Amino acid sequence: MLRLSAALLLAIAAPAAAMTEPSPYPALAALEARVATIGYRLTTGNAPWCARVQPQFGWLWGDPRLYSDAQRPAAEAAYGAASTDTPFLAAVAAGSPAAAAGLHAGSLVQGLPGSAPPQGEGSDPYARIAALERLFAGLPSDRPTMLDTGKAPVRIVPVVGCATDFRVDARDRPDGAADGRLVVISAGLAQFAKDDAELATAIAHELAHNILGHRARLDAAGVDRGLLQQFGRNARLFKQTEIEADRLSPWLMANAGYDPRAAVRFWTAFGQRAGRPLLQAGTHPRWQDRAASIEKEVRAIEAQRAAGQPLAPPLIGAPPPLE
């Protein structure tokens, strides 16, 4: 959890005049497709170890309400979405239930047949997407369901997975967030990933926060999320959750079929990046320490593999108390 963002902005705030430049949406759509596939593999590959599960369909959501009138044509063209006010699938994971059902980026999905499409509450541009995420997360994990696409209903059979949905943030700032239900990865963070295994590192780190219940545990501990988070007990407890997420993430990667050593490569490159802060925030370990911590977990993974044992991730069953 690099930071818990207060706002998750997907739409690129560009003035109408800037739309004469090459469209940024094809690259964003391609990144969302990668995140959808990696997120699907991580959640379903680790379902046996997750206390909280939900049906995973293998999709990311889009909504035309996220875009200004000037942005909307380019966005719809990139996603292959029809020009309507209906939510659509921004990405479909390879090999997922959504792909098996014949869905693809641009497919329109209004909700469940016979029910009013969820609209969400408030003025948040993500309100409708959040309502759809919660609707489908609340369905039984082991039963087929029908989708209202505005045409013939589509039957889809979900796969049980760890309880998390995914989104992509278009900002260049390298950032990630996990709030217990959702993982958000910024385009700026993804640019450090040389391949899908390294991108899986960033996603697995955020997913680990959700699996370990860090948001709720920090809230229960009375941690200050404002300016005081950088000091004293607040910083120490935030740092503890970061270390726990670092330790768990290579296990999540290994169970999803990704090379856990990619985590060492990713955090080393990220820690040595140009423009990084000169002073290490008290809420995060030094990159050298996190790389060493992950290397230790990788050796434990390799030892369990060599012994023919299942890769039971540490911490999930009994994470240490925050104190």
N, C-alpha and C positions, 0 to 999 in steps of 0.2 A: 504494500500500500504506500506508494510514493507520496501521495497526498489524498485526502478525502475532499474532492472538489465540491464546492457549494453549488455550482451549475454545471450541467453536462451539455455542452453545446455541440450539436452535430452539424447544423447548418453553417455554412461558411459565410460570414458577414462581409460580403463584397458589394460595393455600390454597383448600380446598373451599368455604369460606363465600363467597369472592369470586366464585364461579361464578354467583351470582345476578345479577351485573352483566352488561351486554351482552357477548356473546361477542366476543373479539378476533380470532377465527380467520377470519371472512369477509374482514376487511381484510388479514390476512396472506396468505390464499389469493389475493386479488386482486393483491397485490404479487408473489407468486411467479409468477403468470401473466405479469406484465410482465417480470420478470427472465428467465423461460424464453424468451420471445420475443426479447428484446434479446440475450441470450447466444447464442441460436441464430443470429441475424443477424450478430452480430460474428464468431463463430467460422467460419461458413461463408463469409461475405463476404470474409474475409481468408485463407482456406485456401491460396491460391497463394503467399502470402508466409511461411507458417509452416513451419519445419523439422520440427517435431513435430506430427503430425496424428492424429486419431482419428475413428471414426464418430460423427456427431452425430445424435441421434434427436429432439431438441427436447423434452426433458422435464426435470422436477425430481422428486426422489423424496421420498416421505413414508413414515413408519413408525409404526404405533400404539404401538410401544415408547417413543416419545419423550414420551408423555403419561401423566400420572397417571390413576388410575381416575376421579377427579373431572373431569379435563379431557377425557377421551377422547370422551364423547358429543358435546360441542360441536365438537371438532375433526373428528370423522368427519362430522358434519352439514355443516360448512363445506366439506369437500372432496368430499362425496358418496361417501365410502368405506364399504364394508360393514364390519360389526363382526366382524372376524377378526384373526388375528395376522399377516396377510400384508402385506408392503410394498405401497404403492400409489403412483400417480402424483399428486404434489401439484399439478402444473401441466403443461400441454401447450402448446407454442409454436404460435401461429397459423402456418399454412402449412408446418408441419414434417412429417417422415416419421411421427411419432407421430399427428398429426392426420389425415394421409392414411390411416393404418391404422385409423382409427375409434376411437382411444384418446382418453381425456379425463381430467380431474381426477377422481380416485377410482377409476380403473381399477386392478385388482389385477394385479400382475406378480410372478411367483415366480422367474423366471430363464429358462433355456433348457429346452425339452422334453427329457426323458430324463436330466436332470442334477439332482442335489440342490440345492435353493435355497441360495445362499450365505448364511452366517450371520455371517461376520466373526469376529474374535478379540477377547478381552478384554471388559471391562465397559462400554466406551464406548457410549452409547446410539445413536451413529451407526455402530457397527461394521457392521451389516447393510447400511445404505445405502452405506457406503464400499466394501463388498465387491461390491455390485451395480454401482456406478459403475466399479470396476476391471474387472469382468467384461465389461461392454459396451464399455468403452473399448479393451479388448484384441481385439475382434473386427475382421475385415477391414472397411475403410472402404468398399469398393466392391462388397459382396455383400449380398444380402438375408439376413435371419435370421428365425428363428421365435421367438416369445415364448410362454412358459408362463404362461397367465392363470388356470390352474385349470379352464378349460373347453376350448373348441377352441383350438388354437394360432393365433396371429395372426402373419401375415407382415408384415414391416416392412423397408423399404429405406432405409438410412441415407444421409446426405450427408457427404462428407468435410469436416472442419472442424479448426481449431486445437485442440490437445490441452488441453482444460480442461472441467471440470464446474462446476456452479453450485449454490449454496445461498443461502437467505435466513436471516438471524439476526433473531429477533424483538426483540432489545434496542433500547431507545430511544437508547442511546449511539451517536453518529455514528461508525461504524467500518467499515473494509473490510479484507479479508485476502486474500493470495494465497500459496500454498505450493508453487507449481510445477505442481500438478495440479488444484487447486481454487480457485475464487473465491467468497468469501462477502461479501455486502452486508447491512448491518444496516438494519432499518426506520428507525432514527434517522438514518442517512445518506440514505436514500431520500427522507425527508420534505423535503429541500432541493431536490429535483428538481421543477420546475414542470411538466415534460412528459417524454415518453419520451426525447427527445433529451438532456435534462439527466441523466436516470437512466442513459442509455447512457454519459455521461461518466464516472460513477463506476465503472461496470462495465468500460468500456474501459481505464481507468487500471489496475485490478487485473489484467485480462487481459494488459495490456502487460508487467507484472511477470513473468507466467508465460512469455509468448512470448520475452522477453529472458533468461530463465533466471536471474533475480535471486537467488532463494533459493539455488540451487546456487553461483552466483558469489560471493555473500557468504560462504557457508560455506567455499568454497575459499580465500577471502581471510582466513579466520580471524577474521571479525568477531564481536565479543561481542554477544549479544542480551539480556544482562541490564542491570543498572544502568549499565554502562559504555558502552552503545550511544549515550548522549547526549553523549559527549565524544570529542575528538580524532579519530584516524583512523577509529574506528567510526562516529561521527556523519557524518564527511565522506563515507564510502563509502555509507552509507544515503542521504544526501542526493543523491549522484550517481545512485543507482537511481531515486529519486523524480523527478529532473529528466528522466531517460531515459523513464520511464513517461509523464510529462506530454507530452513531445515526440511519442511514438509514438501516444498515445491519439486525437488528432484524425484521424490517418490511418486508424486502425481504424474510427472512426465514419464517416468519409467513404466508405470502401469498403463499409460496411454500409448506406449510404443515410441516415445521420443527418447533420444539420447540424453540422459541426465547430465552428462559432462558439458552439454551446450550451455547449461546454467552458469558454469564457471566462466566460459568464454564470454557470455553475454554481460555478466556483471563486471568482469574485468574491463571490457570495452566501454561499458557505460561509465564506470568509475574513472576511466582515463580520458573521457570525452573532452573536447574543447569547450570552453565556456562553463565548465562545472563550477559550483561554488568553491571559493577558496577555503572557507571554513565548513567543516562537516557538521551538519545539524545534529543536535543531541538526540533527536528522535530516530536516527538511523545509524547502523554500524558502518564503519569504514569499508570501502569496497574490498580492501585486502582481507579484512576479517570475514566479510560475508562470502568471499570466494573460498577461503579456507574452511569455513563452516560447511559450505555446500560440498566441497571436495571430500570432507569426512563422511558426509551422508552418501556420496556416490560410492565410496569404498564399502560402506555397509550394504548398499544395494548389490554391488558386485559379489560380496561375500554370500548374501542370501541367494542370489541366483546360482552361484557355484554349488551351493548346498542343496539346490533344488527346492527351496522353500518359497512360499508365496511372498510377494513384496508387501507385507503389512506395514503401512506407513506409521512412523512414530507420532506421538502427540495426540492423534485423533481420539483415541479412547480415553485419555486422561491428560489433557493439557495442564501444565503447571499453573497454579493460581497467580493472579496478578497482584503483587504486593510490594 
